[in-house]
Amino acid sequence: MRTLPLQFPQGQYLIESWTDIPGWADDDQLAAFTAFRASCRAVLSQKVPPADKALGGSLRQPCHAARNASIPDIALARKFFEQHFVPLRISRLGENEGFVTGYYEPIIEGSRTPSEVFSVPVLKRPSNLFVRGVRQGGAMPNKGQVFRKVGRRKLVPFYSRAEIEDGVLAGRGLEICYVKSQTDLMFMQIQGSARIKLEDGSTVRINYDAHNGQAYLPVGRVLIDRNIIPKEEMSMQRIRDWMETHPEEAKDVRRQNKSYVFFREVNLAADAEPIGAQGVSLFAGRSIAVDRFLHVYGTPFFIDGQLPLESEKTTQPFRRLMVAQDTGSAIIGPARADLYFGAGVEAGRVSGRFRHNARFTMLVPKSLDPAAAGLTMLLPEARPADKIAKAIAAEQKAADAKAKADKAKAGKAADAKPKAVTYHPRKIHHRRKHR
């Protein structure tokens, strides 16, 4: 068990009471409890807890309690969280709020074979894609350098989006299926998963598997910088509409983002929710993606903000307990989250409008109560101020005395030294003249 107060790089937190959290008493904590208990299966199956993160393995205790608890209604679910957690308001240093965006799972028309209609391939991970420290074909980090092997030993940066779109990987049997446009593919890559509806009525489910290691640049930022779409009007739907009506310009904008995502086919039912980075199915409206380098999967967060749930022009209160079950390369910081809203067109419209500030309350297991830990933390032995002042004065007095003695000693040495005689020829000659 940790005994020190929590520490988050570049983060700050404030201990709250449950009554301080707007909307806590009105939320459906039973829905959040269902998502939390699903995460607990993954938490309890971990052989080595994540010791490099603030919460470490502390979720195991409330997860054991959740697994054995009978929680049939909202009131009992709310009581469960209040009994097992401490609420902490968390944010980046110097800021009061965090930032949220939204994501969803696209449902895209596609085909197993290429045609004039379905011509853009959805690719799986190439066999020569290599990341140092990761076994070939193993789970990849969503950041860091990615290489391709040339020969037996040489490593060079992997191909960029432009090179892949131009067909550098064609003919290697990497195609999972085909979709209608590069815009469809780009949105699948941004979201990290998709449901591909085939012509025969069946569905192919795909999930993120790897990336090419090139720099990620949001296309929305490119469109804003080029004054194509105003920042206040930016949304996923605006991006899609513009790209579909400006295909040639869209190609250049799209390729400014050199990052490229590879997928894997997963065995999921057509209507099942996608699998998040924690390895459990996501819950629409209750799952969030967080910075995996700071947070532990399964951590509950209460998100409080004003979001455009109904339209782009108005906002409504969004106050909901959610569970960290996923991650993303653009999700960086202690109070940064991507809210998962489900699958399909409507989920895409809603989640695509989110780029808003929100307050983050992280639920910390009581075993890590930072207030209690702060009271028991060992501190250095106190040094009374008067003793420190006297010690400094004594040191200064001794230094002054030593300096005075050294000066006196130097003077005596100068007096005892024989004086040199200096002769002046002109004065001697003058005396001789008058002698």
N, C-alpha and C positions, 0 to 999 in steps of 0.2 A: 504494500500500500504506500502511496506517495504521501509525504508529510510536508512538502513545500507548497506554497500557494501556486496556482496555475500560472504558466507563462506561455504566451502566444507571440511569436515573432511579429513585430510591427502591429501588435494588437493591444487593446485595453479593455477592461471589463469592470462592471459595477454590479454588486450583489443587489438583487431586487427581492421584493415580496410578491407573492402570487396576486395580491390585490392591486399591485402597481402596474400590472400588465393589462392594457386595454384590450377588451374582447376575450380574455381568458375564460371568463365565466360563461360566455355565450357560444364557445366553439364546440364542435363535435369531437371530443377527445377519444370517443370509441373508435372512430375511423382512423385516427392517428395511432391508437393502441394496436389495431390490426396490422398496420404497416410496421410498427415497432416490433411486434412479436415475430413477424416474418424476418426482420433483420436479425433478431436474436438467434435464429437457427444458424446463421453464418457466424455471428459473434461467438457463440458457444462451441462451434466446431473448430475455431482457430487453435492451433497447437501452440503458437507463439504470439502473445498479445503485442500490439504495436507500441513498443516501449519508447519510441522516438517522438511520440505525440503527447499533447498535454493530458488527454484523458487516459492514455495507456490502455490497460485492460480493465478499467473500472466499470465498464458496461456489463461485465459478466454478472455482477451481483443483481442489478435490477432485471437482467435478462433471465436469470434463474427464477426470480420472483414472478416475472411475466409468464414464463412457461407453465408454472404451477397454479397461476391465479385463474379464478373464474370471474370474468368481467362481462356481464351481459348488457350493461347500459352505460350511457354517457357519464352519469354521476360517479359510478364506480371507477370508470376509466380516468376521470379527472382526479379522483382521490388517489389512484395508483401513482400517477405522475407526481402529485404533491407529496406523497409519502416517501418516494424513492429518489427525488431529484431536488436540486437547488437551482433557481432561475438566475442566470447571469446575463445582464445586458452587455453585448460584445460589439466592438467596432474597431476599425483601423485607428491607429494612434492619431490624435488630433481631430477626429471626426466623430459626429454624433450618430450617424446612420450608416447602414450598409447599402448594397446595390443589388437589385434582382433583375433578371431577365427570365424569359420563358422558353420552353422547348416542348416538342411533341413528336409523335411518330407519323411520318407521312404515309399515306396510302397511295401508291403510284401504279399506273397501268404499265404492264411490261410483257415480255415474251422470253421464252427459253432460247429462241433462235433469232438471228438478226433479220431485219426486213427494212423496207423503205420507211415504214412508220417507226419501228423500234430499232434504232441504229446505234445507240450509245451504250457501250458495254459497262456493266457493273463488275468490277474486278476483285478477285480474291488476292491475298498476300502472295507476292512473288517469292520463289524459293531462295533467291539470292539477296533478299532484303535482310540486312544484318544490323544488330544493335549490340554494342559491347556490353558484356555482362548478362545478356539474355540468350538462352539456348534457342537454337534454330526452331522457329515455329511456336516458341513460348509466348506467354502473356507479355505484351509490350507496354512500357510506360507511355503516357500521352505527351511527354516532352522529351527533348534530348536529340542527339545526333543519330542519324540513320544512314547506313552505307549500303552499297551494293558491292558484292565481291566480283573482282575481275581476276580470272585465273584462280590460283590456289591461295594467295596471300594478300594481294593488293586490294585496298578498300578505297572507294571514292564516294562522294555524296550521291545519294539516290536521285533519280530523275525528278524534275519539277513537274508541276501541273501541266504546263504548256507542252512539255515533251511527251507526257503520258497521253494527253488529249490528241496529240499529233500521231500517236500510234507506235511509240517506241517499244511497248510491251505486247503489241499484236502478235498473234501466231504462237503464243506460249501456253494456250489452254487455260487462261486465267478467268475467262468470262463465266460468271454465275448466271446472268441473264442480261436482258437489254431493255432500256427504257427509251422514251421518246426524245428527250433533249438533255443537253448538258446542264440546263437549269434544274431539271428534275434531279439529276445526279448530285448537283451541288447542294441542293437542299437536303437530300438524304445524307450527304457527308456532314453537313452542319449539325443535323439532329443526331446522327450516330446510329440510326437504325431505320428500317422501313418495312412496310408490307407491300409486296409486289403482287398485284392482281393479274394473273395470267389469262390468256384468251379462253382457256378451257374452264375458267371459273375457279381454279385452285389458287392458292396463295403461297408465295415464297417469302419466308421470314429471314431477314438478314440483320446482322449486328456488326458494329465496329470491330475490327480485328487488328489493324495496323495503320501506320501513317508513313509518309515518305521523309519526315524529318525536316522538311523545308519550312520557312517562316510562315506563320499564319497571319493573314491580314484580312480583317472583316471587310467584305465587299460594301457593306453599308457605309463604312468610313470612307472608302474610295468615292462613292457616290456623293457623299457630303462634301468632301474636299474638292470635288470637281463641280460643285454647285449644281448637281443634277437633281438631287432630292434634298430639300431643307431638313436640317437636323430635327426640328420639331415635328416633321411629318414622317420621319423614318419608321418603317415597319417591314416585316418580312413580306407582307402582301404588296407593299409599294415596290420592293425590290423585284419580286416576281413579275409584277405587271410591267415594270419598265424593261426588264430583260426580255420578256416575250414580245414586246413591241419594238425593241432595238437590238436584234440578234447580233449584228456585226459589232456594235459598240459594247454589247454585253460580253462578247468574247474577250475583248481587251481588259475590261473591268474584272472579269472572273479570273483572268490569268495573273492579275496583280497579286492575288492570293496564291502563292506557290505551293501551299500545303495541299496534300492529296490523301484521301482516306481509302483504305482497302477494307473489304467486308468478308464476313464468313456466313455461311448459311446455317441457321439454327433450327432445331426441331421444336417448333412451337405451334400450338393450335392457331387457326386463322384469327380468332378474336382474343387471344391471350395478350397480356401486356408484355412489353419487351423486358429483357433482362438488363439490370443496371450493373455498374462496375462492382458492386458488392457481391454480385452473383445471385441476387433474388429478383423476382418480378417487381416492376415498379407499380406504384399505386397512383392513378390519376388524381391530381389535386392534393396529394399527400407526400409525394416523393420529391426530393430536391437533389441537385448535383452540387457538390461543395469542393473546396480545395483539398485534395486527398493528402497533400503534404502537411496539412495542419490539423485536419479533423479526422475522427474515427468514424467509419461507416456504422450507421445505427444510431448516431447521436440525434436526439430530437431538438428541433429549433422552432420557436414560435416566431412567425413572420408577421409584422404589423406595418401596413403601408396603404397608400391610396393608389390603386391600380385601375387601368382602363379595361375593366372586365366586360362592359357592355358595348362600348364604342371607342373610337380613337379620341373623341372630343371630350369625353367625360370620364371621371374616375369615381370609384366606389371603395369603401373600406374593405381591405383584405386582411383578416386577422385569423391566422390558422396555424395549428401545430403540425409540423411536417417532419419528415425523417430523412436524414442523409443516407442515400442509397446509390448515388451515382457521382460521376465527376466529369470534367471536361477541361480541355487545354486552356480555354479562356477564363476558367473559373479560378481566380487567384485572390487570396486574401482571407482574413478571418471572418469578415462579414460580407461574403459574396456568394450568391446562390442562383441556380437556374431552376425554375419551378416547372415540374412536369405536369402537363395538362391533358394527356391522353393521346388518342390517334384520330387522324382524319382532318378534313378541311376546316371544320369549326374550331377544333383544338388548335390548329395552326394559325387561324385568324386571331384567336384570343392570345395565345402565348407570344405571337409575333409582335404584339403591341407593347410588350413589357420592356422598358428600359428605365427603371424608376428606383428612387431611394426608398429604403424601408428600414425599420428597426428590427434588430436580431436579438432574440433572447435564447441563449443556449441552455439546455437543461443538463446540468452536471450531476452525476451520481453523488449521493450524500457522503459516500466514502471519501470523496475529494472536496468536501466543503471547504472552499478557500478561506472563509472566515475562521473556521475552527482550526484549520492548518496554520493560519497566520498566528493564532494565539499560542500554539505549541512549538512554533519554529524556534530553534536555538539561535540566540543572538550573541555577539561578542560581549564580554564583561564590560560594564559601564566604567568610564573614567571620569570622575568628578571634575567639573570645570575649574574649581579653585586649585586643585592639584596640578592640572595641566598648566594653568597660568603661572603657578609658582615654579614649576619645572622649567618652563620657557624663560622666566625671569632669571633663574639661577644659571641656566645655560648661557644667557646673554651676558650676565655679570662676569662669569668665568672667562668668556671670550674677550670681553673688554679688558679685564685684568691681564690676560695673557698678551694682548696687543700692546698694552702700556709697558709691560715688562720687557717685551721684545724691543720696543722703541728705545727704552732707557739703556738696555744692553748694547744696542747699536751705537748710541751716543758715546758711551764710555770707550768703546773700542775705537771710535774715531779720534778721541782726545789722546789716547795712548799711542797712537801711530806717529813716528817722526815726520816732521814737516819737511817737505822738499824745498831746497834753496834755488831760487831763480836768479840768474845773473842777467843784467841788462847792459850790453856793451856801450851803448850811447851814454848812459849815466857814468860809467867808469871813466870814459874818455873826458867827460866834462870835469870830473874831479881832478884828473891829471893836469888839465889845462890851467887850473888855478892853484896848483900846489906850489 
